[in-house]
Amino acid sequence: MKIVISINTAWNLINFREGLIRALIAQGHEVLAVAPIDRHVDRVKSLGCRFLPIKINNRGTNPFEDLVLFVRFFLLLLNEKPDVFLAYTIKPNIYGSLAAHFLGIPVVNNIAGLGSVFVKKTLLTSVVRGLYKLSLCKAVKIFFQNEDDRSYFVQEGLVPHRLTDILPGSGVDLGRFEFTPQSDAGDCVRFLFIGRMLWDKGVGELVQAARQLKRRGFNFEVNLLGFLDVRNPSAIRSMQMDEWVKEGILSYLGESDDVRPHIIGANCIVLPSFYREGVPRSLLEAASMGRPIITTDSVGCKEVVDDGINGFLCQPQNVDDLADKMERFIKLSAFARRQMGRRGRKKIELNFDEKIVISKYLHAIAIAIAIARVR
């Protein structure tokens, strides 16, 4: 069968869907990856799938531009005639799914968090809700990454419960992100933030918490790893990052295609995000490698941490609480930190193995293929 997978960046394909693509190809399916062009296209092609570029303005809200995107999806699917369409991220989920429905192509959707659009109720929120309701109504399966998001969509009448299921995030390749005992931090505890440099992900709160701990006299490092100056209203600019680095409050490590060496060098992963995450992949990877986590008691993030067991939960946008949890971690013994890491790895093995995600997808695709044959 021919299966189209569409997402908002080639980077997302290679970082979050590699395992699924390999599994589908291993079963003999032809896989077409549809996303905007970026520097990761060659890596996507190396998986054995065909890459088809599509222009998507991920942050645009121009109705005419979105109509053009719908037409692009329609023409692409009309030309390729796939048996199943797998959609991820907002615009492929909406406009790709609508195009597929028009052509009678079965669709499997994945709602990986609600993002900043749903943080505040605005006209844009109402429009997106309406578009989701229209585009998801004929799906074969709609996957969510946490129960809060599924409950929201069902209670708001956007999707029927019978079409939904929960995935453990995007899952983790336990072999690639293998358990690595952390070394003794000595006199300096190393905190690591992994993610896009966005205010919504709590970077500002992390900076303020670090200032508090510096004033309290603790010896620690805060390192930031991820995209800077992304096209996002919440993006932190280079000038701001430069000011923090000059202040001596943190180090910015840039981007990386392989986060594992950075996780190995850290004692604790910190993600003070306060917007609607799915289940952050960075937390899953960190816990899989045996690193304790400090994150917020908010949708998506809290799923990865049992408070006091494999990390600490803090209140969203609460600098004092974040600083207190970081202080608690600094004061732990090396043995206690390692125990936290081992419990985190166990949690990932039981609940977030990538094989769980792939198995559910293969089942949903089998149903979609059966529907396609009937049609």
C-alpha positions as CSV (number, residue, x, y, z in Angstrom):
1,M,0.0,0.0,0.0
2,K,1.0,3.6,-0.5
3,I,1.0,5.7,2.7
4,V,1.5,9.4,2.9
5,I,2.9,10.9,6.1
6,S,2.7,14.7,6.4
7,I,4.1,17.0,9.1
8,N,5.2,20.6,9.3
9,T,9.0,20.1,8.9
10,A,11.4,17.4,7.6
11,W,13.2,17.8,10.9
12,N,10.1,16.5,12.7
13,L,10.0,13.5,10.4
14,I,13.5,12.4,11.1
15,N,13.4,13.1,14.8
16,F,9.9,11.9,15.7
17,R,8.7,9.5,13.0
18,E,11.8,7.6,11.9
19,G,10.8,4.5,13.8
20,L,7.3,4.4,12.2
21,I,8.6,5.1,8.7
22,R,11.1,2.2,9.0
23,A,8.4,-0.1,10.4
24,L,6.1,0.7,7.5
25,I,8.8,0.2,4.9
26,A,9.8,-3.1,6.6
27,Q,6.2,-4.3,6.1
28,G,6.4,-3.6,2.4
29,H,4.5,-0.4,2.2
30,E,5.5,2.5,0.0
31,V,6.0,5.6,2.2
32,L,5.7,9.2,0.9
33,A,7.0,11.9,3.3
34,V,5.3,15.2,2.7
35,A,6.8,18.3,4.4
36,P,8.5,21.7,3.7
37,I,12.1,21.5,2.6
38,D,14.8,21.9,5.2
39,R,18.4,20.7,5.7
40,H,17.1,17.3,7.0
41,V,15.5,16.2,3.7
42,D,18.4,13.9,2.7
43,R,18.2,12.1,6.1
44,V,14.5,11.6,5.5
45,K,15.2,10.1,2.1
46,S,17.9,7.8,3.5
47,L,15.2,6.0,5.5
48,G,14.0,4.6,2.2
49,C,10.9,6.7,1.6
50,R,10.1,9.2,-1.1
51,F,10.1,12.9,-0.1
52,L,7.6,15.3,-1.6
53,P,8.0,19.0,-0.7
54,I,5.1,21.2,0.2
55,K,5.1,24.8,1.2
56,I,3.5,25.4,4.6
57,N,3.5,28.7,6.6
58,N,3.3,27.1,10.0
59,R,2.5,30.3,11.8
60,G,0.5,32.1,9.1
61,T,-3.2,32.9,9.7
62,N,-4.1,34.3,6.2
63,P,-7.3,32.5,5.0
64,F,-6.2,32.9,1.3
65,E,-2.8,31.3,2.1
66,D,-4.5,28.4,3.9
67,L,-6.9,27.9,1.0
68,V,-3.8,27.6,-1.3
69,L,-2.4,25.1,1.1
70,F,-5.6,23.0,0.9
71,V,-5.3,23.1,-2.9
72,R,-1.7,22.0,-2.7
73,F,-2.6,19.0,-0.6
74,F,-5.6,18.2,-2.8
75,L,-3.5,18.2,-6.0
76,L,-0.7,16.2,-4.4
77,L,-3.0,13.5,-3.1
78,L,-5.0,13.5,-6.3
79,N,-1.8,12.8,-8.2
80,E,-0.3,10.2,-5.8
81,K,-3.6,8.4,-4.9
82,P,-2.3,7.0,-1.6
83,D,-4.2,4.4,0.3
84,V,-3.8,6.1,3.7
85,F,-3.0,9.6,4.8
86,L,-1.2,10.1,8.2
87,A,-1.3,13.7,9.5
88,Y,0.7,15.4,12.2
89,T,0.8,19.1,13.4
90,I,-2.0,21.6,12.9
91,K,-2.0,22.4,9.2
92,P,-1.5,18.9,7.8
93,N,-4.1,17.7,10.3
94,I,-6.6,20.3,9.1
95,Y,-5.9,21.0,5.4
96,G,-4.3,17.7,4.5
97,S,-7.1,15.8,6.2
98,L,-9.8,17.9,4.4
99,A,-8.2,17.2,1.1
100,A,-7.9,13.5,1.8
101,H,-11.6,13.3,2.8
102,F,-12.6,15.0,-0.4
103,L,-10.8,12.3,-2.3
104,G,-12.1,9.5,-0.2
105,I,-8.7,8.6,1.3
106,P,-8.7,7.2,4.9
107,V,-7.0,9.4,7.4
108,V,-5.2,8.8,10.7
109,N,-4.6,11.9,12.7
110,N,-2.2,12.7,15.6
111,I,-2.9,15.7,17.9
112,A,0.5,16.2,19.6
113,G,-0.5,18.9,22.0
114,L,-2.6,22.0,21.6
115,G,0.2,24.5,21.7
116,S,-0.1,28.2,22.4
117,V,-3.3,28.7,20.4
118,F,-5.3,27.1,23.1
119,V,-3.7,28.9,26.1
120,K,-6.0,31.9,25.7
121,K,-9.5,32.0,24.2
122,T,-9.3,34.2,21.2
123,L,-11.0,34.5,17.8
124,L,-8.1,32.4,16.4
125,T,-8.9,29.7,19.0
126,S,-12.5,29.6,17.8
127,V,-11.5,29.3,14.2
128,V,-9.0,26.5,14.9
129,R,-11.6,24.6,16.9
130,G,-14.1,24.8,14.0
131,L,-11.5,23.7,11.5
132,Y,-10.5,20.8,13.7
133,K,-14.1,19.7,14.1
134,L,-14.6,19.8,10.3
135,S,-11.3,18.0,9.4
136,L,-11.4,15.3,12.1
137,C,-15.0,14.1,11.8
138,K,-14.3,11.4,9.2
139,A,-11.0,10.1,10.6
140,V,-10.3,6.4,11.0
141,K,-8.4,7.1,14.2
142,I,-7.4,10.2,16.1
143,F,-4.4,9.8,18.4
144,F,-3.8,12.1,21.3
145,Q,-0.6,12.2,23.5
146,N,-2.3,12.8,26.8
147,E,-5.8,12.2,28.4
148,D,-6.3,16.0,29.0
149,D,-6.2,16.8,25.3
150,R,-8.5,13.9,24.4
151,S,-11.0,14.9,27.1
152,Y,-11.0,18.5,25.9
153,F,-11.7,17.6,22.3
154,V,-14.4,15.1,23.2
155,Q,-16.1,17.3,25.8
156,E,-16.1,20.3,23.4
157,G,-17.7,18.1,20.7
158,L,-14.8,18.3,18.3
159,V,-14.4,14.5,18.0
160,P,-16.4,11.5,19.0
161,H,-14.7,9.4,21.8
162,R,-15.0,6.2,19.8
163,L,-12.5,7.5,17.2
164,T,-9.8,8.4,19.7
165,D,-6.9,6.7,21.4
166,I,-3.9,7.7,23.5
167,L,-0.3,7.3,22.5
168,P,2.6,7.6,24.9
169,G,3.9,10.7,23.2
170,S,6.0,9.8,20.1
171,G,7.7,7.1,22.1
172,V,11.4,6.5,22.6
173,D,13.8,4.1,20.9
174,L,15.1,2.4,24.1
175,G,18.1,1.1,22.3
176,R,19.2,4.4,20.9
177,F,18.5,6.3,24.1
178,E,20.0,3.7,26.4
179,F,20.4,4.1,30.1
180,T,23.7,5.8,31.0
181,P,24.4,6.3,34.8
182,Q,25.2,9.9,35.5
183,S,28.6,10.7,36.9
184,D,29.1,12.4,40.2
185,A,28.4,16.1,39.8
186,G,31.1,17.0,42.2
187,D,30.8,20.7,43.3
188,C,28.8,21.7,40.3
189,V,25.3,20.4,39.3
190,R,24.6,20.7,35.6
191,F,21.0,21.5,34.5
192,L,20.1,21.2,30.8
193,F,17.1,22.6,28.9
194,I,16.3,21.0,25.6
195,G,13.8,22.6,23.2
196,R,13.0,25.5,21.1
197,M,14.0,28.8,22.7
198,L,10.4,30.1,23.4
199,W,9.1,32.2,26.2
200,D,6.1,29.7,26.4
201,K,8.5,26.9,27.2
202,G,9.5,28.7,30.4
203,V,13.0,29.9,29.4
204,G,12.4,33.2,31.1
205,E,11.3,31.6,34.3
206,L,14.4,29.3,34.2
207,V,16.6,32.4,33.9
208,Q,15.0,34.1,36.9
209,A,15.2,30.9,38.9
210,A,18.9,30.6,38.1
211,R,19.4,34.2,39.3
212,Q,17.8,33.3,42.6
213,L,20.0,30.3,43.1
214,K,23.1,32.2,42.2
215,R,22.2,34.7,44.9
216,R,21.7,31.8,47.4
217,G,25.3,30.8,46.7
218,F,24.8,27.5,45.0
219,N,27.3,26.1,42.5
220,F,25.6,24.9,39.3
221,E,25.3,25.4,35.5
222,V,22.3,26.0,33.3
223,N,22.8,25.0,29.7
224,L,20.3,25.6,26.9
225,L,20.2,23.4,23.8
226,G,17.8,24.1,20.8
227,F,16.6,26.3,18.0
228,L,17.0,30.1,18.5
229,D,15.2,32.8,16.6
230,V,12.5,30.5,15.2
231,R,9.5,31.9,13.4
232,N,7.2,32.1,16.4
233,P,5.6,35.0,18.3
234,S,7.0,33.5,21.5
235,A,10.6,33.2,20.2
236,I,13.5,34.4,22.2
237,R,15.8,36.6,20.1
238,S,19.6,36.3,19.8
239,M,20.2,39.6,21.4
240,Q,18.3,38.5,24.5
241,M,20.2,35.2,24.7
242,D,23.5,37.1,24.3
243,E,22.6,39.3,27.3
244,W,22.0,36.2,29.5
245,V,25.2,34.6,28.4
246,K,27.2,37.8,29.2
247,E,25.5,38.0,32.5
248,G,26.9,34.6,33.3
249,I,23.6,33.1,34.2
250,L,23.6,30.4,31.5
251,S,25.4,28.9,28.5
252,Y,23.7,28.5,25.1
253,L,24.9,25.4,23.3
254,G,23.2,26.0,19.9
255,E,21.4,23.3,18.0
256,S,22.2,19.6,17.7
257,D,21.1,16.6,15.6
258,D,22.1,14.3,18.4
259,V,21.1,15.3,22.0
260,R,22.5,12.2,23.6
261,P,26.0,13.5,24.4
262,H,24.4,16.6,26.0
263,I,22.1,14.5,28.1
264,I,25.0,12.3,29.2
265,G,26.8,15.4,30.4
266,A,23.9,16.7,32.4
267,N,22.7,15.8,35.9
268,C,19.1,17.0,35.5
269,I,16.9,18.1,32.6
270,V,14.7,21.2,33.2
271,L,11.6,22.1,31.1
272,P,9.4,24.7,32.8
273,S,7.0,24.8,29.8
274,F,3.5,26.3,30.5
275,Y,1.8,25.8,27.1
276,R,-0.2,22.8,25.9
277,E,2.5,20.2,25.2
278,G,1.7,16.7,23.9
279,V,4.3,14.8,25.7
280,P,7.7,16.5,25.2
281,R,10.1,14.2,23.4
282,S,13.1,15.7,25.2
283,L,11.7,14.6,28.6
284,L,11.2,11.0,27.3
285,E,14.7,10.8,25.9
286,A,16.2,12.2,29.1
287,A,14.3,9.8,31.3
288,S,15.2,6.9,29.0
289,M,18.9,7.8,29.5
290,G,18.5,7.9,33.3
291,R,18.3,11.6,33.9
292,P,16.0,13.1,36.6
293,I,13.6,15.8,35.4
294,I,12.3,19.1,36.7
295,T,9.2,20.2,34.8
296,T,5.8,21.8,35.3
297,D,2.7,20.2,36.6
298,S,0.9,21.0,33.4
299,V,-0.7,19.1,30.5
300,G,1.8,16.9,28.7
301,C,4.8,17.5,31.0
302,K,3.4,15.9,34.1
303,E,2.9,12.6,32.4
304,V,6.6,11.9,32.4
305,V,7.4,12.7,36.1
306,D,6.2,11.1,39.3
307,D,6.9,13.9,41.7
308,G,9.7,13.1,44.0
309,I,10.3,9.7,42.4
310,N,12.0,10.4,39.1
311,G,12.1,14.2,39.3
312,F,10.2,17.1,40.6
313,L,7.1,19.0,39.4
314,C,6.7,22.7,39.9
315,Q,3.9,25.1,39.3
316,P,3.7,26.7,35.8
317,Q,5.1,30.3,35.6
318,N,6.1,30.1,39.3
319,V,9.7,31.2,39.5
320,D,10.0,30.7,43.2
321,D,8.7,27.1,43.0
322,L,11.0,26.3,40.1
323,A,14.0,27.7,42.0
324,D,13.0,25.7,45.1
325,K,12.8,22.4,43.1
326,M,16.2,23.1,41.5
327,E,17.6,23.7,45.0
328,R,16.1,20.5,46.3
329,F,17.8,18.6,43.4
330,I,21.2,20.3,44.1
331,K,21.0,19.2,47.7
332,L,20.4,15.6,46.8
333,S,23.2,13.1,47.3
334,A,24.8,11.6,44.2
335,F,23.2,8.3,45.1
336,A,19.7,9.8,45.3
337,R,20.1,11.4,41.9
338,R,21.2,8.1,40.4
339,Q,18.2,6.4,42.0
340,M,15.9,9.0,40.5
341,G,17.5,8.3,37.1
342,R,17.0,4.6,37.3
343,R,13.3,5.0,38.3
344,G,12.9,7.3,35.3
345,R,14.3,4.7,32.9
346,K,11.9,2.1,34.4
347,K,8.9,4.4,33.8
348,I,9.9,4.9,30.2
349,E,10.4,1.1,29.6
350,L,6.9,0.4,31.0
351,N,4.9,3.2,29.4
352,F,6.8,5.1,26.7
353,D,8.6,2.5,24.5
354,E,8.4,3.5,20.8
355,K,7.2,-0.1,20.0
356,I,3.9,0.8,21.7
357,V,3.4,3.7,19.4
358,I,4.3,1.8,16.3
359,S,2.0,-1.1,17.2
360,K,-1.0,1.2,17.6
361,Y,-0.2,2.9,14.3
362,L,0.1,-0.4,12.4
363,H,-3.3,-1.5,13.8
364,A,-4.9,1.8,12.8
365,I,-3.3,1.6,9.3
366,A,-4.6,-1.9,8.9
367,I,-8.1,-0.7,9.6
368,A,-7.6,2.2,7.2
369,I,-6.4,-0.1,4.5
370,A,-9.4,-2.4,5.0
371,I,-11.6,0.7,4.6
372,A,-9.7,1.7,1.4
373,R,-10.2,-1.7,-0.1
374,V,-14.0,-1.6,0.5
375,R,-14.2,1.8,-1.2
